[in-house]
Amino acid sequence: MLRQREKEEIRVKKYSKAKQYDKEVLDKLHAVQVEMLKDFAQVCEKYGLTYFAVYGTAIGAVRHAGFIPWDDDIDVGMLRSDYDRFMEIFPAEMKEKYNLLTPLIDGRYSCTVTHIQRKGTKFVSEVTKDLKCEQCIFMDIFPFDSVPRDRKKQVSQSRKANILGKLLFLSGNPNPVIDYDGIKGEIMALACRLVHMILKIFRIKPARIYKKYVQNATKYNKSSERGRYVTSYEYVGSLKDKIVAKDIFPLKKVPFEDMEINLPNNNDEFLKKVYGDYMKLPPEEQRVNHMPLIIQFEGEEPIYAER
């Protein structure tokens, strides 16, 4: 049975009209992203910040000692305290080569996931083509926040995060990927456009929704009600995939391409929760990526996907 995060990734590919990567382009993209990860890791080490690979990057590290061969992004997690400190440090350490992207930094960006973007590049996918913000080759940062002990409060927090995340995306994109075909899909697509229109009419900006999303995600971080688990609230399966915070440590160093990266000590447990048997190669039709409609490397002409 497919896990929720796998379903979310597969539907991106299902609705993408772009072709698979030319190997030369993907290799060049990987080289840029490894450089980004090295620069990021160097800053974290300099300031004593903790990061760890998650999701596809963590699978790639243990299964391939590098990228999953068809993958095209970098995913790292940070505990919220380290994430907040990194956001403060970033301008002094990385702004020459990179920008940060959140709805608070660029009000046209309407996603929960924080991007580090390589300046002078471009990366626009089918899913993000309607966003008006600058879109560059990127890596994702996922803050991990505390989960409350009480089950009802866990469900409430997770549900609210999911709703706010969807509203955030719809505030900047009237045409999200829909899980369903036929009449049901058309009705849902119409509903999404209607929500987008209502948000525009009432001038509810992405930054406003994002602030509420962060307030909800961080609600129990300093509370006596916080439990022993943490999770990243960016997707529907966040509550199912929660992990014990103390078991993330000590971090493990593993090879990734021509460098070493950090993995959580409970990486196997975490990946099994998210993906099931993650060491087994998925069928070809489930090998998903973010295949861009437009990709541009620094100093080069843009490359457009055939439609």
VOGU-3710 file (C-alpha; in Angstrom, 3 decimals, decimal comma):
1> mlrqrekeei> 0,000/0,000/0,000  1,329/3,435/-0,934  2,038/5,824/1,925  0,602/9,344/1,942  3,857/11,072/1,045  4,404/8,651/-1,870  0,892/9,438/-3,106  1,618/13,156/-2,971  4,847/12,700/-4,918  3,271/10,404/-7,517
11> rvkkyskakq> 0,419/12,787/-8,267  2,986/15,473/-9,075  4,349/13,200/-11,788  0,882/12,083/-12,904  -0,154/15,595/-13,801  3,209/16,770/-15,107  3,334/17,010/-18,877  7,116/17,306/-18,946  9,402/14,476/-20,081  12,079/12,772/-18,047
21> ydkevldklh> 15,477/14,380/-17,702  18,244/14,204/-20,216  21,085/12,549/-18,259  23,499/15,396/-18,901  21,012/17,929/-17,511  20,250/15,814/-14,433  23,946/15,274/-13,744  24,539/19,018/-13,966  21,582/19,681/-11,654  22,926/17,179/-9,123
31> avqvemlkdf> 26,323/18,886/-9,185  24,724/22,262/-8,362  22,673/20,731/-5,551  25,660/18,937/-4,012  27,496/22,281/-3,976  24,483/23,831/-2,240  24,408/21,072/0,342  28,134/21,426/1,016  27,783/25,179/1,544  24,785/24,659/3,819
41> aqvcekyglt> 26,531/21,931/5,853  29,619/24,100/6,232  27,562/26,933/7,738  25,788/24,503/10,069  29,111/23,107/11,244  30,574/26,599/11,746  27,719/27,614/14,059  27,067/24,258/15,733  23,672/23,781/14,071  22,151/20,346/13,605
51> yfavygtaig> 20,713/19,206/10,275  19,849/15,743/8,952  18,854/14,376/5,557  15,209/13,321/5,246  12,812/11,792/2,703  14,286/11,142/-0,758  17,740/12,414/0,189  17,902/10,023/3,158  16,779/7,112/0,970  19,366/8,041/-1,635
61> avrhagfipw> 22,103/8,120/0,998  21,439/4,611/2,344  20,331/2,950/-0,895  22,580/4,638/-3,474  25,265/6,507/-1,470  24,030/9,609/-3,289  20,974/10,794/-5,155  18,196/8,409/-6,012  19,059/8,129/-9,734  15,882/9,876/-10,921
71> dddidvgmlr> 15,516/12,327/-8,015  16,159/16,031/-8,476  16,090/17,758/-5,107  17,699/17,837/-1,668  15,628/17,438/1,516  17,054/18,265/4,945  15,382/18,515/8,337  16,280/20,699/11,315  14,824/20,988/14,776  12,998/24,318/14,960
81> sdydrfmeif> 15,566/25,946/17,253  18,377/25,205/14,777  16,182/26,264/11,860  15,417/29,627/13,492  19,104/30,234/14,193  20,013/29,318/10,613  17,468/31,821/9,280  19,193/34,522/11,348  22,663/33,511/10,183  21,857/33,078/6,492
91> paemkekynl> 22,200/36,728/5,331  25,732/37,053/6,680  26,935/33,651/5,485  25,156/32,658/2,267  23,401/35,600/0,595  26,202/36,130/-1,923  25,347/32,883/-3,731  21,854/32,058/-2,461  18,452/33,442/-1,520  16,005/32,116/1,034
101> ltplidgrys> 12,397/31,655/0,036  9,450/31,675/2,453  6,158/33,598/2,232  7,543/36,052/4,810  10,558/36,812/2,612  8,706/36,883/-0,714  4,971/37,470/-0,396  4,375/35,876/-3,790  5,601/32,488/-2,585  2,748/30,374/-1,240
111> ctvthiqrkg> 4,228/27,099/0,047  5,094/25,928/3,550  8,497/24,462/2,637  11,537/26,718/3,010  13,791/26,856/-0,054  17,436/27,767/-0,336  17,789/28,914/-3,951  20,905/29,240/-6,119  21,084/32,729/-7,537  21,363/33,077/-11,304
121> tkfvsevtkd> 19,448/29,858/-12,022  15,851/28,957/-12,813  13,696/25,925/-11,980  9,962/26,102/-12,770  7,868/22,931/-12,550  4,361/22,056/-13,685  3,132/22,335/-10,093  4,704/25,755/-9,456  4,285/27,382/-12,869  1,522/29,723/-11,636
131> lkceqcifmd> 3,580/31,087/-8,738  4,818/34,619/-9,417  7,912/34,485/-7,207  11,449/33,896/-8,433  12,018/30,150/-8,792  15,593/28,856/-8,845  17,407/25,544/-8,407  16,731/24,791/-4,759  17,062/22,602/-1,717  14,278/22,104/0,842
141> ifpfdsvprd> 14,499/22,662/4,595  11,859/21,052/6,813  11,648/22,338/10,415  10,667/19,647/12,927  8,339/20,742/15,734  7,055/19,181/18,938  3,933/17,031/18,992  1,677/17,348/22,078  1,169/14,357/24,365  -2,625/14,462/24,178
151> rkkqvsqsrk> -3,995/12,520/21,189  -6,894/14,894/20,547  -4,521/17,838/20,494  -2,219/15,953/18,128  -5,059/15,384/15,670  -6,283/18,959/15,985  -2,832/20,431/15,386  -2,128/18,172/12,412  -5,535/18,852/10,831  -5,129/22,606/11,225
161> anilgkllfl> -1,640/22,458/9,697  -3,033/20,558/6,719  -5,853/23,060/6,176  -3,566/26,080/6,505  -1,029/24,498/4,152  -3,688/23,989/1,489  -5,068/27,500/1,935  -1,539/28,868/1,669  -0,941/27,116/-1,642  -4,336/28,174/-3,005
171> sgnpnpvidy> -3,640/31,781/-2,064  -0,980/31,861/-4,774  -2,038/29,073/-7,110  -5,642/28,573/-8,344  -4,799/25,354/-10,193  -3,198/22,797/-7,852  -2,666/19,165/-8,776  -5,933/17,279/-8,162  -5,982/13,626/-7,104  -9,143/12,775/-9,041
181> dgikgeimal> -10,206/12,561/-12,684  -13,653/13,029/-14,241  -16,509/14,967/-12,674  -15,113/14,732/-9,147  -11,817/16,169/-10,325  -13,576/18,993/-12,174  -15,646/19,863/-9,104  -12,562/19,927/-6,885  -10,668/22,047/-9,415  -13,566/24,497/-9,490
191> acrlvhmilk> -13,649/24,593/-5,682  -9,918/25,380/-5,600  -10,355/28,270/-8,024  -13,250/29,551/-5,930  -11,181/29,450/-2,723  -8,358/31,237/-4,529  -10,788/33,930/-5,669  -12,251/34,388/-2,161  -8,766/34,760/-0,682  -7,961/37,385/-3,321
201> ifrikpariy> -11,220/39,284/-2,743  -10,586/39,489/0,984  -6,901/40,300/0,369  -5,670/37,403/2,462  -1,995/37,229/1,536  0,272/34,145/1,681  2,355/35,718/4,476  -0,714/36,029/6,701  -1,648/32,371/6,271  1,961/31,263/6,672
211> kkyvqnatky> 2,245/33,103/10,013  -0,782/31,189/11,289  0,682/27,953/9,944  3,973/28,522/11,810  2,118/29,533/14,990  0,204/26,260/14,839  3,273/24,132/14,037  5,303/25,627/16,898  2,461/25,753/19,415  3,854/23,078/21,735
221> nkssergryv> 7,601/23,599/21,297  7,964/25,413/24,634  4,833/24,091/26,296  4,581/21,751/29,259  2,145/19,777/27,088  4,757/18,830/24,508  5,467/15,139/24,169  8,558/13,209/23,169  7,800/13,222/19,453  8,604/15,741/16,727
231> tsyeyvgslk> 7,411/15,960/13,137  7,407/18,160/10,082  3,896/19,497/9,500  4,336/20,207/5,783  2,228/17,272/4,554  -0,841/15,201/5,424  1,067/12,258/6,930  2,910/14,390/9,470  1,227/12,861/12,517  1,643/9,273/11,339
241> dkivakdifp> 5,329/9,904/10,624  6,267/11,516/13,947  9,544/10,348/15,500  11,021/10,415/18,998  13,133/13,575/19,213  15,913/12,175/21,399  16,311/9,167/19,090  17,406/11,432/16,237  20,727/11,667/18,056  23,549/10,903/17,857
251> lkkvpfedme> 23,533/11,680/14,157  25,215/9,268/11,733  27,645/10,330/8,999  27,112/8,510/5,694  28,487/8,931/2,152  26,474/11,020/-0,287  28,018/11,564/-3,727  31,474/13,048/-2,991  30,704/14,191/0,552  29,313/12,919/3,846
261> inlpnnndef> 25,952/13,984/5,243  24,064/13,565/8,512  21,281/11,039/8,984  19,061/10,690/12,068  20,072/7,820/14,312  16,486/6,524/13,930  16,566/6,959/10,146  15,424/3,398/9,406  12,387/3,727/11,666  11,499/7,107/10,188
271> lkkvygdymk> 11,807/6,037/6,542  9,775/2,877/7,160  6,992/4,998/8,640  6,989/7,284/5,611  7,683/4,850/2,753  7,420/1,257/4,003  10,110/-0,937/2,385  12,236/1,981/1,215  15,206/-0,215/0,215  13,162/-1,805/-2,564
281> lppeeqrvnh> 13,248/0,042/-5,880  9,740/1,265/-6,808  8,160/0,380/-10,164  9,247/2,658/-12,989  5,886/4,465/-13,093  6,352/5,484/-9,457  9,842/6,955/-9,873  8,842/10,567/-9,377  10,678/13,857/-9,652  9,946/17,570/-10,096
291> mpliiqfege> 10,813/17,576/-13,819  10,893/21,296/-14,681  9,185/23,071/-17,527  12,109/25,507/-17,465  15,586/24,923/-16,064  18,490/27,317/-16,356  22,011/26,989/-15,038  24,091/30,003/-14,076  25,467/31,800/-17,133  23,627/29,527/-19,572
301> epiyaer> 20,524/29,749/-21,727  17,292/28,329/-20,297  16,220/24,824/-21,304  12,490/24,363/-21,994  10,708/21,023/-21,692  8,844/19,816/-24,757  5,087/20,028/-24,218
//
